[in-house]
């Protein structure tokens, strides 16, 4: 009985081992089939990679080229506007030369006198302001013990000096207004009519300047404020004159009127800006002197 039981157990062990071997073989065969069934990845060739790089480089070049073209177009538009403004200035100068060539010596002299007469009041007041600035600086008023009181009650030497600078700016602007309109008049009208118009405009500007001085600064205490106002009014006149004379053309074509910003910036804004900067420096100097003098009086210091 023992021998039969052992044989039965051995048979069972052999059957389990055979089934295990069979199952492992089947699993390995399935894995092999799975590995075989996985498709292979396609690796791009060297030629395909180079072609792709060339396409990318061409795309980048096209984008950069389009950007550079747009930038060049913007620069070209700006340069065209600047060149057009400069050509308008040169054309106006050529028109002036062309119109003056038809005048004789007497007409030249009469036209120059009528045009330059507008400079007389401005230059005279400029010389007067510079002289007062010199006198106040080197010979102070003995009635005032401190410089602060003199600054508060009367114009200082710096204020007279700045007023003289604004007189020069006003003279320049008034001359520019008459000179621009003179170009239009000598081309459009006869010589006698152009001379009369220039003389009438000069007298009108002189009247405006003298009336403004007589109303706002009859005693000369507010000459700086008055000449700044006169310069601003003349700047507006210059802009109007620039607009009126913008349709002049050598070809006698009907050209639309426009505002020449280049001429306005260079010939009107720049002089006003320079005079304003000098005024700021001078008035800051006056304020500093006033503050130091008041502190000296407050603490009882003596210089």
C-alpha positions as CSV (number, residue, x, y, z in Angstrom):
1,X,0.0,0.0,0.0
2,X,2.8,2.4,0.7
3,X,4.4,1.6,-2.7
4,X,1.2,2.3,-4.5
5,X,0.7,5.6,-2.7
6,X,4.2,6.9,-3.5
7,X,3.8,6.0,-7.1
8,X,0.5,8.0,-7.2
9,X,2.2,11.0,-5.6
10,X,5.1,10.8,-8.1
11,X,2.7,10.7,-11.0
12,X,0.9,13.8,-9.6
13,X,4.2,15.7,-9.3
14,X,5.2,14.9,-12.9
15,X,1.9,16.0,-14.2
16,X,2.2,19.3,-12.3
17,X,5.6,19.9,-13.6
18,X,4.5,19.1,-17.2
19,X,1.6,21.5,-16.9
20,X,3.9,24.3,-15.5
21,X,6.4,23.7,-18.3
22,X,3.6,23.8,-20.9
23,X,2.2,27.1,-19.4
24,X,5.6,28.8,-19.3
25,X,6.2,27.8,-22.9
26,X,2.9,29.2,-24.0
27,X,3.5,32.4,-22.1
28,X,7.0,32.8,-23.7
29,X,5.5,32.1,-27.1
30,X,2.9,34.8,-26.5
31,X,5.5,37.3,-25.5
32,X,7.5,36.5,-28.6
33,X,4.5,37.0,-30.8
34,X,3.7,40.3,-29.0
35,X,7.2,41.6,-29.6
36,X,7.1,40.6,-33.2
37,X,3.7,42.4,-33.7
38,X,5.1,45.8,-32.4
39,X,5.7,48.0,-35.4
40,X,9.2,49.4,-35.9
41,X,9.6,53.3,-35.4
42,X,10.6,55.1,-38.6
43,X,13.8,57.0,-38.1
44,X,14.2,60.0,-40.5
45,X,17.1,60.0,-42.8
46,X,19.9,62.6,-43.0
47,X,18.5,64.0,-46.2
48,X,15.0,64.5,-44.7
49,X,16.6,66.3,-41.6
50,X,18.6,68.6,-43.9
51,X,15.5,69.4,-46.0
52,X,13.5,70.2,-42.8
53,X,16.3,72.5,-41.6
54,X,16.4,74.3,-44.9
55,X,12.7,74.8,-44.8
56,X,12.9,76.3,-41.3
57,X,15.7,78.6,-42.3
58,X,13.8,79.8,-45.4
59,X,10.7,80.5,-43.2
60,X,12.9,82.5,-40.7
61,X,14.5,84.4,-43.6
62,X,11.1,85.3,-45.0
63,X,9.9,86.5,-41.6
64,X,13.0,88.6,-41.1
65,X,12.8,90.0,-44.6
66,X,9.2,91.0,-44.1
67,X,10.1,92.8,-40.8
68,X,13.0,94.6,-42.4
69,X,10.8,95.6,-45.3
70,X,8.3,97.1,-43.0
71,X,11.0,98.9,-41.0
72,X,12.4,100.3,-44.3
73,X,9.0,101.4,-45.4
74,X,8.5,103.3,-42.1
75,X,11.9,104.9,-42.4
76,X,11.3,105.8,-46.0
77,X,8.0,107.4,-45.1
78,X,9.6,109.5,-42.4
79,X,12.5,110.5,-44.7
80,X,10.1,111.3,-47.5
81,X,8.2,113.6,-45.1
82,X,11.4,115.3,-44.0
83,X,12.7,115.6,-47.5
84,X,9.3,117.0,-48.7
85,X,9.4,119.6,-45.9
86,X,12.9,120.6,-46.8
87,X,12.0,120.8,-50.5
88,X,9.2,123.1,-49.6
89,X,11.6,125.4,-47.8
90,X,14.0,125.3,-50.7
91,X,11.2,126.0,-53.1
92,X,10.1,129.0,-51.1
93,X,13.6,130.3,-51.1
94,X,13.9,129.9,-54.9
95,X,10.6,131.7,-55.3
96,X,11.9,134.6,-53.2
97,X,15.1,134.8,-55.4
98,X,13.0,134.5,-58.5
99,X,10.7,137.3,-57.4
100,X,13.5,139.6,-56.3
101,X,15.3,139.2,-59.6
102,X,12.6,141.2,-61.3
103,X,13.2,144.2,-59.0
104,X,15.5,147.1,-59.7
105,X,17.8,148.7,-57.1
106,X,15.2,151.3,-56.0
107,X,12.5,148.7,-55.5
108,X,15.0,146.5,-53.6
109,X,15.8,149.4,-51.3
110,X,12.2,150.3,-50.7
111,X,11.2,146.8,-50.0
112,X,14.1,146.3,-47.6
113,X,13.2,149.5,-45.7
114,X,9.5,148.5,-45.4
115,X,10.4,145.0,-44.2
116,X,13.2,145.9,-41.8
117,X,11.3,148.8,-40.2
118,X,9.5,146.3,-38.0
119,X,12.8,145.5,-36.2
120,X,13.3,149.1,-34.9
121,X,11.0,149.0,-31.9
122,X,12.0,145.5,-30.7
123,X,15.7,146.2,-31.1
124,X,15.4,149.6,-29.4
125,X,13.6,148.0,-26.4
126,X,16.2,145.3,-26.3
127,X,19.0,147.8,-26.0
128,X,17.0,149.7,-23.4
129,X,16.5,146.5,-21.3
130,X,20.2,145.6,-21.5
131,X,21.2,149.1,-20.4
132,X,18.9,149.0,-17.4
133,X,20.2,145.6,-16.5
134,X,23.7,146.9,-16.5
135,X,22.8,150.0,-14.5
136,X,20.9,148.0,-11.8
137,X,23.6,145.5,-11.4
138,X,26.6,147.9,-11.0
139,X,24.7,150.8,-9.3
140,X,22.0,149.5,-7.0
141,X,19.4,151.8,-5.5
142,X,20.6,153.2,-2.2
143,X,17.0,153.5,-0.9
144,X,16.8,149.8,-0.3
145,X,18.9,148.3,2.4
146,X,18.5,144.7,1.3
147,X,18.5,143.2,-2.1
148,X,15.4,141.2,-1.3
149,X,13.3,144.3,-0.8
150,X,14.6,145.7,-4.1
151,X,13.7,142.5,-5.9
152,X,10.2,142.5,-4.5
153,X,9.4,146.2,-5.3
154,X,11.1,146.7,-8.7
155,X,12.5,144.6,-11.6
156,X,15.9,143.2,-11.0
157,X,18.8,143.3,-13.4
158,X,18.2,139.6,-14.3
159,X,14.6,140.4,-15.2
160,X,15.7,143.3,-17.5
161,X,18.3,141.1,-19.1
162,X,15.7,138.3,-19.8
163,X,13.3,140.9,-21.2
164,X,16.0,142.1,-23.6
165,X,16.3,138.5,-24.9
166,X,12.6,138.2,-25.4
167,X,12.7,141.5,-27.4
168,X,15.2,139.9,-29.8
169,X,12.9,136.8,-30.1
170,X,10.0,139.1,-30.9
171,X,12.1,141.0,-33.5
172,X,13.0,137.7,-35.2
173,X,9.5,136.4,-35.3
174,X,8.1,139.7,-36.7
175,X,10.7,139.7,-39.4
176,X,9.9,136.1,-40.3
177,X,6.2,136.8,-40.6
178,X,6.8,139.8,-43.0
179,X,9.5,137.9,-45.0
180,X,7.2,134.9,-45.6
181,X,4.3,137.1,-46.7
182,X,6.6,139.2,-48.8
183,X,7.6,136.1,-50.9
184,X,3.9,135.5,-51.7
185,X,3.2,139.2,-52.5
186,X,6.1,139.8,-54.9
187,X,5.2,136.6,-56.8
188,X,1.4,137.3,-56.9
189,X,1.1,141.1,-57.1
190,X,2.9,143.9,-58.8
191,X,6.0,145.4,-57.2
192,X,4.3,148.6,-56.0
193,X,1.4,146.7,-54.5
194,X,3.8,144.3,-52.8
195,X,5.8,147.2,-51.2
196,X,2.6,148.8,-49.9
197,X,1.4,145.6,-48.3
198,X,4.8,145.0,-46.6
199,X,4.8,148.5,-45.3
200,X,1.2,148.2,-44.0
201,X,2.0,144.9,-42.3
202,X,5.1,146.4,-40.6
203,X,3.1,149.3,-39.3
204,X,0.4,147.0,-38.0
205,X,2.9,144.8,-36.1
206,X,4.6,147.9,-34.7
207,X,1.3,149.2,-33.5
208,X,0.4,146.0,-31.8
209,X,3.7,145.9,-30.0
210,X,3.6,149.5,-28.8
211,X,-0.1,149.2,-27.8
212,X,0.6,146.1,-25.7
213,X,3.5,147.8,-24.0
214,X,1.5,150.9,-23.3
215,X,-1.4,148.9,-21.8
216,X,0.4,146.2,-19.8
217,X,3.7,147.9,-18.9
218,X,3.5,151.7,-19.1
219,X,6.2,152.3,-16.5
220,X,8.4,149.4,-17.6
221,X,7.9,147.3,-14.4
222,X,6.3,144.4,-16.3
223,X,8.3,144.5,-19.5
224,X,9.3,140.8,-19.2
225,X,5.7,139.6,-19.0
226,X,4.7,141.9,-21.9
227,X,7.4,140.8,-24.3
228,X,6.7,137.2,-23.5
229,X,3.1,137.8,-24.5
230,X,4.1,139.7,-27.6
231,X,6.4,136.8,-28.7
232,X,3.6,134.3,-28.2
233,X,1.2,136.4,-30.3
234,X,3.9,136.6,-33.1
235,X,4.3,132.8,-32.9
236,X,0.6,132.4,-33.7
237,X,1.0,135.0,-36.6
238,X,4.0,132.9,-37.9
239,X,1.9,129.7,-37.9
240,X,-0.9,131.5,-39.8
241,X,1.6,132.9,-42.3
242,X,3.1,129.4,-42.8
243,X,-0.3,128.0,-43.6
244,X,-1.2,130.9,-46.0
245,X,2.0,130.6,-48.0
246,X,2.1,126.8,-48.1
247,X,0.5,126.6,-51.6
248,X,3.2,128.5,-53.4
249,X,4.6,126.4,-56.3
250,X,7.0,127.1,-59.1
251,X,4.9,125.1,-61.6
252,X,1.8,127.3,-60.9
253,X,-0.2,124.2,-60.0
254,X,-3.1,124.4,-57.6
255,X,-1.5,123.0,-54.4
256,X,-3.5,122.5,-51.3
257,X,-2.6,124.5,-48.2
258,X,-1.0,122.7,-45.3
259,X,1.0,123.3,-42.1
260,X,4.7,122.9,-42.5
261,X,5.7,121.4,-39.1
262,X,9.4,121.4,-40.0
263,X,9.5,125.2,-40.5
264,X,7.4,125.8,-37.4
265,X,9.6,123.6,-35.2
266,X,12.9,125.1,-36.5
267,X,12.0,128.7,-37.0
268,X,9.4,129.3,-34.3
269,X,9.5,126.7,-31.5
270,X,13.3,126.6,-31.2
271,X,13.8,130.4,-30.5
272,X,10.9,130.3,-28.0
273,X,12.5,127.2,-26.3
274,X,15.9,128.8,-26.0
275,X,14.5,132.0,-24.6
276,X,12.4,130.0,-22.2
277,X,15.4,128.1,-20.9
278,X,17.4,131.2,-20.4
279,X,14.4,132.8,-18.6
280,X,14.2,129.7,-16.3
281,X,17.9,130.0,-15.4
282,X,17.7,133.7,-14.7
283,X,14.5,133.5,-12.6
284,X,15.9,130.6,-10.5
285,X,18.9,132.8,-9.8
286,X,16.7,135.6,-8.7
287,X,14.7,133.2,-6.4
288,X,17.9,131.9,-4.9
289,X,19.2,135.4,-4.2
290,X,15.9,136.4,-2.6
291,X,15.8,133.3,-0.4
292,X,19.4,133.8,0.8
293,X,18.8,137.5,1.6
294,X,15.7,136.7,3.6
295,X,17.6,134.0,5.6
296,X,20.4,136.5,6.2
297,X,17.9,139.1,7.6
298,X,16.1,136.4,9.6
299,X,19.2,135.3,11.5
300,X,20.9,138.7,11.6
301,X,23.9,137.8,9.5
302,X,26.0,140.3,7.8
303,X,28.0,139.8,4.6
